[in-house]
């Protein structure tokens, strides 16, 4: 059996705190800590019978008292059998106890994943959610929840990863180069609440890449001069054209020209690459780069999504009360 309880004394009356529960899973949900975490989504307004979940954890509303209590029953296919419940109780005229209780049993692989991973991620999400309750009523926490090193590590695998997609037909990619020798595109899911500005995504991808990509670029800079290929300068991957939903980055060198489009769509971000090769050095260089390019771009875009989703403070501190 599992029983996990998180609660917080929120310094605001029930009439202010209770209605926050009524917004769970909806477009104006201020409690669920998204975009740092996969959002909680329901397939309709909060009511008994409405289904939803967050990520692979699925559940259905089985009880609902507006402003007081919301109960969800887990879909047993997730390996969790039981309920998780949010309640708001008055603790005086100017204070409310906001509580979440998960109670049930485990089956299958969940018997292993709950103690090793899910429980720690669950605790982190609930602590941020309780912090958000205080922020929503104008009483932010004195010590915001913090992620533990273990949660930080697991969070790296929690988000969406970039995948190959067809190159989109966008205004900035229309006639971007006289000739196209090769092109590709990769997309990553965009969580609600992450930036809609394509420049923010371009900066996150190209200016703060993963460490191993930075090392690889450093090695490239050290070696290419030996074979007559230009080293990249500070202007590499500068933005040369922009639209509200797309920016175009460019690098022109003697051996090849490179264009990259970063397109922000409602539910995804697409990074497209277009290359024109000029000479034999460019063809040799391009043949080598194309082998590692997919891995590099997927890593850069995946990391950009992770960085931009963490818009709130890192979490993971102990709650007022946690029982397991």
Secondary structure, DSSP 8 states (H G I E B T S, - for coil): -EEEEEEEEESS-HHHHHHHHTTTTSTT--SS-TTTS---EESSSS-TT-EEEETTEEEEEEEEETTTEEEEEE-GGGTEEEEEEEEEEE-STT-EEEEEEEEEEE-TTHHHHIIIIIHHHHHHHHHHHHHHHHHHTT---SS-----HHHHHHHTTTS---EE------GGGTT-SS--SEEEEEEEE--TTS---HHHHHHHHHTS--HHHHHHHHHHHHHHGGGT-----TTTTEEEEEETTEEEEEEE-SSEEEEEEEEE-SSEEEEEEEEEE-SHHHHHHHHHHHHHHHHHHHHHHHHHHHHHH--S-------SEEE-
